[in-house]
Amino acid sequence: MVFRSYKLLGAMTIFGFDGYIFLVSLLAGLLGALSGLGGGVVLVPVLVLAFGVDIHYAAGASLVSVIATSTASASAYLRDGFSNVKIAMFLEIATTLGAMFGAYLAGRVDGSVIAVIFGLILIYSALAGLGKHAEHVHADTTTPIARYLGLKGTYPEAFEQKPYAANHAGWGFAMMSVAGALSGLLGVGSGALKVLAMDRIMGLPIKVSTTTSNFMIGVTACASAGVYLRRGYIDPVLSMPVVLGVVIGSLAGARLLPHIRARELRLVFAFVMLVVAVELIYKGLTGAI
């Protein structure tokens, strides 16, 4: 059953419902592309709390939208020279295995438990986005595996190409396994943990971490979306307006990123996530989801 309740949809026609879903997905795609977190952190709670969608179907639609977000925005970031494909492919080994495990757990975990976990992840994402962190980017790596695989590159900054290299590749790989498992369980891209692993642990520049995260979340989502599809949790009627809105929103976000002031966006985004997180945790603990 896709919808737990039709209370909030009683006055809506099918066209009106699709229109509202499209607008919400448009905003989710825009915020997901700008923040590197993926639109799922906005989309899943809104579908569950505002539209009464069962959390498993909301996660399935979100996974499809995450694939669309990554495809739409990552191409622009690759063209501009920000995303590092070699680093992404190395870390995707961990996230893909983790995502398949998380998707396996999703069918065996009650929706209220998933809601509480999701709320805690939202709180972490909001606080991590507000925290200040001084970058310490190294041009050479001290990690043998990163040196052997050539996990380094350059990115455009102030009209020049700045070099960087990955460090602590093993710890980053381990964190990506956790990010993949949460992606499969919650139906999100787990961009917050991906950015954390690349920025704080591996020492990559924040712009490289954010854009490489956008590139990676689609591959991670593909791994778990197949499991959701097999279990019937991906509904075409719900997924269609979600994908259309997210694609348009993520393309707009990719164009806005070089020109927007990120601090104000982080404040608004963090506030919204905290409010939604409290609501999700409350309804999960009281069994309302």
C-alpha positions in Angstrom: 0.0 0.0 0.0 1.7 3.2 -1.2 -0.4 5.6 1.0 -0.9 5.0 4.7 -3.6 7.7 4.8 -5.5 9.8 2.3 -6.5 12.5 4.9 -4.3 15.2 3.4 -5.2 14.3 -0.2 -9.0 14.3 0.1 -9.5 17.5 -1.9 -6.8 16.8 -4.5 -7.3 15.4 -7.9 -4.7 13.1 -9.4 -3.4 16.0 -11.4 -3.2 18.2 -8.3 -1.4 15.5 -6.4 1.2 15.1 -9.1 1.7 18.8 -9.2 2.4 19.1 -5.5 4.8 16.1 -5.7 6.5 17.7 -8.6 7.0 21.0 -6.7 8.4 19.3 -3.6 10.7 17.2 -5.8 11.9 20.4 -7.6 12.9 21.9 -4.3 14.5 18.7 -3.1 16.6 18.4 -6.3 17.7 22.0 -6.0 18.8 21.7 -2.4 20.4 18.3 -3.0 22.6 19.6 -5.9 23.7 22.7 -4.0 24.6 20.9 -0.8 25.9 17.6 -2.1 23.6 15.7 0.3 21.2 14.4 -2.2 17.5 15.4 -2.4 16.4 12.3 -0.4 16.9 14.0 3.0 14.2 16.4 2.1 12.0 14.3 -0.2 11.5 11.2 2.0 10.3 13.0 5.2 8.0 15.3 3.1 6.4 12.4 1.3 5.9 10.5 4.6 4.7 13.4 6.8 2.8 15.6 4.4 1.5 13.2 1.8 1.0 10.1 3.9 3.2 7.9 1.7 4.4 4.6 3.3 8.1 5.1 4.2 9.2 2.1 2.1 7.6 3.5 -1.1 8.9 7.0 -0.3 12.4 5.5 0.0 11.9 3.7 -3.3 10.9 6.9 -5.1 13.7 8.7 -3.5 16.3 6.2 -4.7 15.0 6.7 -8.3 15.3 10.5 -7.8 18.8 10.2 -6.3 19.9 8.5 -9.5 18.3 11.3 -11.5 19.9 14.0 -9.3 23.4 12.4 -9.8 23.0 12.0 -13.5 21.7 15.6 -14.0 24.2 17.5 -11.9 27.3 15.3 -12.0 27.7 15.9 -15.7 28.0 19.6 -15.1 30.5 19.2 -12.3 32.6 16.8 -14.4 32.6 19.3 -17.2 33.8 22.0 -14.9 36.7 19.9 -13.5 35.5 19.4 -9.9 34.5 15.8 -9.6 37.3 13.1 -9.4 36.1 10.0 -11.1 39.1 7.8 -10.0 38.4 8.6 -6.3 34.7 8.0 -6.8 35.2 4.6 -8.4 37.5 3.5 -5.6 35.0 4.5 -2.9 32.0 3.2 -4.8 33.2 -0.4 -4.2 32.5 0.2 -0.5 29.2 2.2 -0.9 27.8 -0.3 -3.4 28.4 -3.3 -1.1 27.0 -1.3 1.9 23.9 -0.2 -0.1 23.0 -3.8 -1.0 23.2 -4.8 2.6 21.1 -1.7 3.7 18.4 -2.5 1.1 18.3 -6.1 2.4 17.7 -4.8 5.9 15.0 -2.3 4.8 12.5 -5.1 4.0 13.0 -6.5 7.5 12.9 -3.4 9.6 9.7 -1.7 10.8 8.9 1.7 9.3 8.8 3.4 12.7 12.4 2.3 13.4 13.5 3.6 10.0 11.8 6.9 10.8 13.8 7.3 14.0 17.1 6.4 12.3 16.3 8.8 9.5 15.6 11.6 12.0 18.9 11.1 13.8 20.7 11.2 10.4 18.9 14.4 9.6 20.0 16.0 12.9 23.6 15.0 12.2 23.4 16.3 8.6 22.1 19.7 9.8 24.7 20.1 12.5 27.6 18.9 10.2 26.5 21.4 7.6 26.7 24.3 10.0 30.1 23.4 11.5 33.2 25.2 10.4 36.2 23.3 9.2 39.5 24.7 8.0 40.7 22.9 4.9 44.1 21.3 5.0 44.6 20.1 1.4 47.8 18.2 0.5 49.2 18.0 -2.9 51.0 14.7 -2.2 49.6 11.6 -0.5 51.2 9.7 2.4 48.8 6.7 2.0 50.3 3.8 0.1 47.0 2.6 -1.5 46.2 6.1 -2.6 49.6 6.6 -4.1 49.4 3.2 -5.9 45.9 4.0 -7.3 46.8 7.6 -8.2 44.0 9.2 -6.0 44.8 12.8 -6.7 44.0 15.6 -9.2 43.4 19.3 -9.6 40.4 21.6 -9.4 39.7 25.1 -10.6 40.0 27.8 -7.9 40.6 31.5 -8.3 41.4 31.2 -12.1 44.0 28.5 -11.5 44.3 24.7 -11.1 45.1 23.7 -7.5 46.5 20.2 -6.9 45.3 17.8 -4.2 45.7 14.2 -3.1 43.8 11.8 -1.0 45.0 10.6 2.4 43.7 7.9 4.9 42.1 6.0 2.0 41.4 3.0 4.3 39.4 5.0 6.8 37.6 6.8 4.0 36.7 3.4 2.5 35.3 2.2 5.8 33.2 5.3 6.3 31.8 4.8 2.7 30.6 1.3 3.7 28.5 2.9 6.5 27.2 5.6 4.1 26.2 2.9 1.6 24.3 0.9 4.2 22.4 4.0 5.3 21.6 4.8 1.7 20.0 1.4 1.1 18.2 1.4 4.4 16.8 4.9 4.2 16.5 5.5 0.4 18.8 8.5 0.4 22.2 9.3 -1.1 23.9 9.6 2.3 25.8 12.6 0.9 26.5 13.9 4.4 28.6 10.9 5.3 30.3 10.8 1.9 31.3 14.5 2.1 32.5 13.9 5.7 34.6 11.0 4.6 36.2 12.8 1.7 36.5 16.2 3.4 37.4 15.5 7.1 39.0 12.1 6.8 40.7 12.0 3.3 41.6 15.7 3.3 40.0 16.5 -0.1 38.9 20.1 -0.9 35.3 20.8 0.0 34.3 21.6 -3.6 35.8 18.3 -4.7 34.1 16.4 -1.9 30.7 17.9 -2.6 30.8 17.4 -6.3 32.3 13.9 -6.2 29.6 13.0 -3.7 27.0 14.1 -6.2 28.7 11.8 -8.8 28.7 8.9 -6.4 25.2 9.0 -4.9 23.6 7.8 -8.2 25.8 4.7 -8.4 25.1 3.9 -4.7 21.4 4.3 -5.3 21.4 2.0 -8.3 22.8 -0.8 -6.1 19.9 -0.6 -3.7 17.1 0.5 -6.1 17.2 -3.0 -7.7 16.3 -4.6 -4.4 13.5 -2.1 -3.8 12.2 -2.7 -7.3 12.1 -6.5 -6.8 10.1 -6.1 -3.6 7.6 -3.8 -5.3 8.5 -0.6 -3.4 9.0 1.5 -6.5 5.6 2.8 -7.7 5.7 4.4 -11.2 2.8 6.8 -10.4 4.7 8.2 -7.5 8.2 8.1 -9.1 7.3 9.9 -12.3 6.7 13.4 -10.9 9.5 12.9 -8.4 12.1 12.2 -11.1 10.9 15.1 -13.3 11.0 17.6 -10.4 14.4 16.4 -9.1 16.1 16.4 -12.6 15.0 20.0 -13.2 15.8 21.1 -9.7 19.3 19.5 -9.7 20.2 21.1 -13.1 19.2 24.5 -11.7 21.2 23.8 -8.5 24.3 22.9 -10.6 24.0 26.3 -12.4 23.5 28.2 -9.2 26.3 26.7 -7.2 29.1 29.0 -8.5 27.1 32.1 -7.8 25.3 31.5 -4.5 26.3 32.3 -1.0 26.4 28.9 0.7 26.2 30.1 4.3 22.6 31.4 4.1 21.6 28.2 2.2 23.1 26.0 4.9 21.2 27.9 7.7 17.8 27.5 5.9 18.6 23.9 5.0 19.7 23.0 8.5 16.6 24.6 10.1 14.3 22.6 7.8 16.1 19.3 8.5 16.0 19.8 12.2 12.2 20.5 12.2 11.6 17.5 10.0 13.9 15.3 12.1 12.1 16.1 15.3 8.7 15.3 13.7 10.0 12.0 12.3 11.5 10.9 15.6 8.4 11.8 17.5 6.1 9.9 15.1 8.4 7.0 14.9 8.6 6.6 18.7 4.8 7.0 19.0 4.1 4.5 16.2 2.4 7.0 14.0 4.5 6.0 11.0 
